[in-house]
Amino acid sequence: DVVMRCLAKSPDERYADANALHEALHAAWRGATEQTIALPQPHGLEGKPRVYDFAWPLRADPEELWPHVSNTERLNRAAGLDDVEWTHSTGEGYVQTEGSFRAAGMELRWRENPFEWVAPRRLGVVREYVAGPFEWLRSTVELTPREGGGTE
């Protein structure tokens, strides 16, 4: 799987960066069989992360759901969150993106890593916070087709 992903024709299907490839190779070396997600790994963190994993069986196919799931601004509005204020600064060979908004009376501000988009199957991002109650957040949505139709 690692080699095939490296050889994928579409850049969106390849690993996002060298860190993601390293994680996949390390997982394969350990004998892990689960799919490695190509998002950057936060470094230098202590403690155990909280993981919330939700799954719902849905009648719609991933292709039908994708336009709704991938519209993250619409999802934020539906959740009652303020609009995100984005700033972009350029470095040598890169653009750094930061987002911020207020929630529950506090400012949340983060460095936004590039999104992983694998339409219509998966999207994800890692945010590294510089203000607010979080150190980092990994958000991943996977749309897995079910046998006989629908999505899990």
N, C-alpha and C positions, 0 to 999 in steps of 0.2 A: 504493500500500500504506500509506503513512504517513497519508494522509487517512482511508482506510477504518478503520485501527486507531484513530484519534482519534474516529471516529464509532461505534465498536463499542458495542452496547447494554450488554454486560456490562462492568463496571469491570475485571474480571480480564483482559479482552482488550485494554484500553487501556494506554498507557504508564504505567509506575509513578510517574514524576515528570517534572518539567520537564527535568531533565538527560537522561533517556532519550529524550524527544521531541527535544531539541536534537541528540543524537547521531544519531538517525534522520534528521533533516532535513539535518544536515551530511553524512552518508553519501550521501543521495540527491543532494545538490548535487554531491558528488564523482563521482557516476555509479555508486556501488557498487550491486550487484544483490543481494548477500547480505542475508538477513534480519537486522535489528538486534535484539538481545536487549534487553529493557527493564530491565536491571539497572543500578544506579548505577555510575558510573565512578570508580575510585580516583583521587585527585588528588595531585600533588606527589611522585610516585615517580620514582626514577632507575633506569636500567638497563633491560634487556630482560626481560620476564617469561618464565618457563618455561611452556610449554604442553604438556599431555599430552592427546592426543585418542585415544579408543578407540571402535571401532565393532564391533558384533557382529551378524550376521544371526540373528534369532530366529524361531522358528515361531509364537509367540504374538502376538496383535494388541496394539496399545497399550492398549486398554481392559482386556485381561486382565492386562497387566503393571503397570498404574498402581497398584493397591492395594499392590503389593510395593515398587515403586520409590519411591513417595511416602512410605513409612513410614521416614523417615530414622533414627529412633531404633533400629529393628530392624536397619537396614543397619549402623549404627555398632556395635551389639552383635556382629553377624556378623563384622565386621572386627576384633573384639577390642579396641575402644576403650572407655575408661571412660565412664560416664554423664556427660553434660554438666550442669554446675551453672549454672542461669540466674539472673540478677538483672535486675530491671526498675526503672528510675528514671524519674520523670515530670518533664518540662520544661514549658515554656509551649506547649501545643498538641501535644505529642508524648510518646511513651514510648520511652526508649532501653533496648535489651536488650543485655546482655553475657553471653557464655558462656565457660566455662572447663572444662578437664579436664587431667589429667596423662597424658603419653605419653612413653615412653622416658626416664623420670626427670626430665622438665621440665614446667613448667606452660605451657599454651597458654591465652591469654586474648584475647578479641576483642570488638569491637562488631559486633553482628549487624544487618545491614540487612534490611528486609522481604523475605521470599521472594517470588519470582515463581512463581505456580502457574497453569498453563494445562492443566487436566486434559482429556484424558489424554495430552497431547503434550509438555509441557515443565515442568521446575521448575528453579529456580536461585536462588543467593544470592551476595552478596559479603560477605566477612568482613574487617574491618580489624583487624589484630592489634595489641595493646598489650603482649603478653608472649609470648615464644617465638621461634622462628627465622624466622617469616614476617612480611612487611609486610602482605600481603593475600592473599586466596584467592577466586577466583571458581569456583564449582562449578555446572555446568549439565548436566542430563540431558535429552536430547531423544529422544523415541520417534517415529520416522518410519515410517508404514505403508509396506510394500513391495507392489508390484504382485503380485497373486496371493495375498496374505495374508502375515502375519508382520510383523516390525518390524526396522528397521535402527537 
